[in-house]
């Protein structure tokens, strides 16, 4: 099970930040932050014990990274 701290730690890595920035700058595939969070949950394996995507934790981490200027 991935906890929220692990989501934030994973998304805050420089390589992941560059990957997300590339996704956002490439073609505008993601209209909403929620779509990006769903995609990242699948790509990075952010799922709880029941197999559900941890969208809320991913969204929070994305908001915090954006507020930090990433």
N, C-alpha and C positions, 0 to 999 in steps of 0.2 A: 504494500500500500504506500502510495506517495503522499506525504504530508504537504501542507501548503508551503512550509519553509523550503522543502526540496524543490517545489515548483519555482519559487522565487529565486532560489540559488541557481537552478538550471537556466532560467530565462535571463539571469543577470550575467552569465558568462559572456565574455567579449565575442566569442564565435557565434553564440546564439543571438546576441544583439545584432551582429552584422547580418546574420541569416534573416532575421525578422525584418530588418531595415530593407534588405534586398527584396523580400516578398512584398513589402509595402510600396517600394519604388518601382517595381518591375512593370506591372500592368494594371494595377488597381483591381486585382481579382477579389480583394476583400473590401466590401462596402462598409461593413460594420465590424467593430472590435470583437463582437461575439462570434462572427464567422472566423476571424483569425484565431480566437481562443479555441474554438472547436477543432480547427485544423492543427493547431499546436498540440492539443491534447492527444490527437491521433499520432502525430509525428514523434512526439517525445514520450508517449506512453503514460500520460497523466490520467490514471484511472484509479478508482477506489476499489475496495475489496469485492464489491458487487459487480465490478466491470463497467461502471458508469464513468463517463468523462468528468473530470474535476474542473468544469467550466468556471465556476465561481472563483476558485483559487487562482486559476490562470488569468481571469479577468482582473482580479485584484493586483496580481503581479505586473500585468501589462500597464495598468493605471499608475502604479508606483514607479515603474520604469519611465513612463512618459513624463510624470511629474519631475523626475530626476533629470530630465533632458535627453533621454535616449530615444 
